[in-house]
Structure formats: C-alpha cells, structure tokens
C-alpha cells in the first residue's frame, strides 16, 4: 500500500506536483506481462493501481516477440487480452513515458516521486488514425524493431499498443534552434524542404517568425554557426533554404492569410512598426486581441524599410511579409508619431506596447566637424535613400566604420555614382 507523489510533466518546460493521501493504492513499476498481470490481480481486489511504464505503451518485451517458448504459441495472441483488460480496468491508471525518481516511507505509507515526460499528443483526443506519422518529415531508428528499420518521430510503439494513441519523440533542442534568437525550428522546415513540401515548410517558418522574407535575405544566421553538420563537412545553408522557400511561394503564389477572429475584448496599441512592433502585433492578433499599430514614418517596416538598402532587401519582398501580418486584422496608422503614450490609454486602449526601435537613436560620434555640410550618419543617409528623398554625394566618399550599416552605405554610395568609396576603420583589417 502506498501514497503517491508524482511530478506530472505536461509539456517540456512545466511540472506540477500532486499528493494523494494513503488510500489503499498500489504502484506497479513496469508494464510488461508481469506488471500487467500484477496490476490486474490487485485491481480485481479493489485496490487503486498506478502502472508505471517508461515507454509510450505497455506490453514490455513480450510484445516484441513472435512466438513463446516452449509451446511456440503466438506471443501477441497471449498478451492481447491482458493489454485490453489493463487498459480498460476502472481501477488501473496507466502512466506511460514515466520514470521513478525516488521511493520514501515505510510499509503502508510510501511516497513515490515520478517524472512524466511529455508525449506531445493528447491521449484522450488521439483516435490512432496515424495521419501524424504519415506527414511527419523526421525518420529515426526504430528501437522497438531492434534498429532493423526506421520509423517516424510521430509514432505508435506497435500496432496493438495500449494506450492506442500516438506519441512524438523529441530529443532535446536542435543546436540550430538553440542558436536562433527567434527559436526558429530550422530542423523542421529543412526536413520538409527535403521532401519537396515547400508550402508546409513556409508554414513552419511563419509559426516562429513572421518575417521569413527578411530573415531569408538579411539575417546574420547564428544558427549556421551552431549547426552539427559542420562537424562532418560544413554547416547547412539554413538562411539560403529559408530564402528559397519564400521565393518559391512568391513565384507560385503564397497562401492567402485570413483574419483572426477577435476572441478578447481588449484593444492594444503598438507604437512602432519595425520588426519588434509588427511581431508583437502579429502575436497579439493571433491571441485574439484587437491591435492598432502607430508608425511615425509614412511607411511601415522601421529599419527593415529605411535602414536596409533595396539591393539587399527588395521593398516588394518586405511588403509581402508586412501585408501577411496586417491581413490578420491589424489596423495600421502611418504618419502618426506618438509623443505621449499615456494618451493612448486615455483614449480607451487597454495596454500600450512601445516598440520604437533604434531608428531615432543618436548616431553622432561627438567629434568636431561631423555637422559640416556633406557629412551625415550612415543611418540617416540610408533612410533618405529608402524614403526617396534627394541626396547629393560627390565623386569621393568616405565611410567611417566597418559594420553592416557602413558596408550598406558604401555599397549604396557606389551605386549612386561615386567613383571612389573608402571605408575608414579604427582597427586592423579583418578584426
């Protein structure tokens, strides 16, 4: 007899503890033929039985056998009735994907701590149709078949498994995803690309990142520096694959984005339509909030629009991402600078998200002569170009700095007709 204290893991990041007072309950560890028979015998006597099994289904090694010794009987024919009876018995609760961490106490009053790993599929809702396994792009070695064949990451341990629900096996976090600031599931969409499922790949990308077009062209791709493939030869071209999927959708037609129904009464104001502001608006709209975005400039996009030159990020490509976000039902107000966010609350908004970004930051160096005629910050120079404002440059241009903004400014100056463009660095070349 024992009481049970178990940590029931419902997802990969959360745990909850439950304590049961001593009530004539029994825990059986191991869901093989012996564990099932013991559970049935105890349950028939009226005990509440917790059957703990490490794998996603009970059955143990006998479920893997073809015949049994010495009678040469069919193993599954013998075990199937016990699988059914165990799964249906009112006094038996099956805890699959569960490890026993500790056992404390004494006879008649044990405290058992268990850790239940996430299954990622709701056992109560799964009907065992197997469609998840059919479309799953990830194949792994099937340990149940002793490594003789592969199976999908979405799987059922064997055909007659109890519970009959499927499970998804995840082996931690992929290094590429761990290295991505947005947590992009690169391994997922790359697997879909490998199967030629380009539209599905784009859907996976957009679940984590509403700007696939931008990141497919301008991201500094820290994911690739974490890629395990470089231990063999070189990293997978993750950014280029993202761009390929986006360009494919542009060429053959992107799926239409439908407005998200409002399910909450609150209306949120977002100040700024750069990547942070539009991402916040995107996520809030998907949660059912009403969202209005205020932008001081005449066009949305923030530094994506005015800080990146068109030869690196074509404006039509950026606008496609923005249009998809606004199509969720978001209201955009351009030429609308907000100087006092408190007034937005007074106007009836329930919350205000400030996402003003770096476009208005002071980029001065604090040196003599930087306010002279013909001298301007690279950010201001790029903004004028991207907004179509007139800019006059000479035949020889000097750019102070060696970052990506300096390189963009130098490239734009050259494209505008400057005969010579010099980068002036405060460090040796290559550092």
URBEL-V800723 format. One record per helix or strand of 3 or more residues. SS is the DSSP state (h for helix, s for strand). FROM is the first residue (numbers start at 1). LEN is the number of residues. If there is no record, write none. Layout:
ss = (SS	SS)
from = (FROM	FROM)
len = (LEN	LEN)
This chain:
ss = (s	s	s	h	s	h	h	s	s	s	h	s	h	s	h	h	h	h	h	h	h	s	h	s	h	h	s	h	s	h	s	h	s)
from = (5	15	25	33	48	60	75	92	98	109	131	139	143	150	175	186	198	212	222	228	238	267	275	290	303	315	331	342	351	378	396	404	420)
len = (5	5	5	12	5	5	14	4	9	8	5	3	3	3	5	9	11	7	5	4	15	5	12	5	4	12	3	5	4	9	5	12	5)
